[in-house]
Structures are given as structure tokens and as C-alpha cells.
Amino acid sequence: MLSLKGISKTFNPGTVNEKRALNQVSLELADGDFATIVGSNGAGKSTLFNAITGVFYVDEGQIILAGEDITYRKEYIRSKEIGHLFQDPLKGTAPHMTIEENMALAYLRASTSSHAFFSRITGKEKQKFREQLALLDMGLEDRMKQPVGLLSGGQRQALTLLMATMVTPKILLLDEHTAALDPATAQKVLELTKRIVSERQITCLMVTHNMHQALELGNRTLMMDSGKIVLDISGEERDSLSVEDLLKQFSIQAGKQLDNDRILLSK
């Protein structure tokens, strides 16, 4: 489903602030893969997501999605096929628009019709929105006419997840999408994530600072350092690893100890 072939990105080249954010990253994700990504701050995790979504063009390498080269495809075009959730619950929704209007925008954005944004949402589609909101078990199906800005962080993040997947994307990118939520709400959004990804068999990449999540969620674990993927494990090898084993593997492959407090405290 996703193939990254030696992609690299350097910010501020030739200056004192030069930063090699991605360094010859190669990755193959099969259809239905759910891979978690861990790494220290500055390892390149969010930069990798931004390269895939088209926030910037990579300096070299190729990005192939479902057999199509999207390396130089514009961000708004990629957004029709790529779902993306951020750590900040305020991103991904328009606060002054109603829940129904936000869902309509997401639905029409992912439409393959060239006249999608000039279309109107039918009563049948509104009923579909209501049914999907009911699955969140947050009572949002009875608040469809209320502005999204009135929702809590957890409700907004759950709504954003629903919007990103209501038209099944080719790949879903989750950038620590539960990190800013309280533990109970984070767990609820995480369970919702697992259910949606599993039921729709969505190919998914998820950044997390929680080492247990990195080993328990999905079918594959990646670790990044200095703009590279230094560890990629799956199958029986992954099943047999403990958190301590994973940290040991990181130190062997990266040549240094992992020094991120959030990650180490999650042990």
C-alpha cells in the first residue's frame, strides 16, 4: 500500500541551522499493516508524516501509494486518499462550523467527483452521519447542529478520527493523537481507533511515546533515530519482545541509549 524509497529531506541547507530531518528512509507497508512508530523528539517521526501527506516535497527518493507515484503530488490532492490525525485536538476540525457541516466537508473532500464541493448533502447522507456519530457513544448524534468548538478535546479527536475514516483512506496517519487527552478519554479514543482500523482493514502508521502501545498495537513496530528507521520488527520476533528488550534493540541499532523521558517513563 505504501512504499518509501530512499526519501530524504534537509531543512535550511547551507546555513548554520541546516537539519537533516529524513535520511534515506525506505519502508514497505503492505495493505492492512498497522505499524507503530517510536523515537526521541527530533527523530523524524512527524517529518516523515509530513513528507507522506505532502506538506513539503522530499529532496530525493520516491513515495508510492497504492501503486501510484505521489512524490510531487500536491497536498490537497493527497488528502483525498490519506487520513491524518494530530496530537492537538483543535486541529482537523473547523470550530465555528457545526458537527454536521464538518462531517459534510470531510465527506465531500474525499469524494472522487470534480464537482464535490459544489454538491449538497442529502437527507440519506445526513442519516449516515448520525449513525456513525452514534457509534462513538458520546451523544454527538443529538448535537449535530452545534458548533464543534463547544466539544471537549476528546470529543473533537473522536470526531476527527471519524471524519478521517468516513470515506476509507488508503492510509491513516496517527501522530500521537491521544497524547493531549486525559487517560480515560485517551483510552476510549484508542479503543475506537483499533475498532475502526480493524473493521475497515485500514493501512495505518501510528506515532506513540508509549512503549507498551508500540508492542501491543498493530502488527509491526518501527523505531526512528536521526531521520532514519533503525529498527523494524514484526511477527514472532515482535511478539516475544518486552519493553526492556525493545530498548536494548534500539541501543544496539542506533548505537546509543534512548534518552526520551516520556518514552522511558511509559515503561
Salt bridges, closest charged atoms under 4 A:
ASP33 OD2 - ARG220 NH1 3.20
ASP59 OD1 - LYS9 NZ 3.64
GLU60 OE2 - ARG20 NH2 3.94
GLU68 OE1 - ARG73 NH2 3.19
GLU81 OE1 - ARG73 NH1 3.88
GLU81 OE2 - LYS170 NZ 3.10
GLU100 OE2 - LYS126 NZ 3.78
GLU100 OE2 - LYS145 NZ 3.04
ASP142 OD1 - ARG130 NH2 2.83
GLU176 OE1 - HIS209 ND1 2.50
GLU176 OE1 - ARG262 NH2 2.93
GLU191 OE2 - LYS194 NZ 3.10
ASP225 OD1 - LYS256 NZ 3.07
ASP232 OD2 - ARG220 NH2 2.71
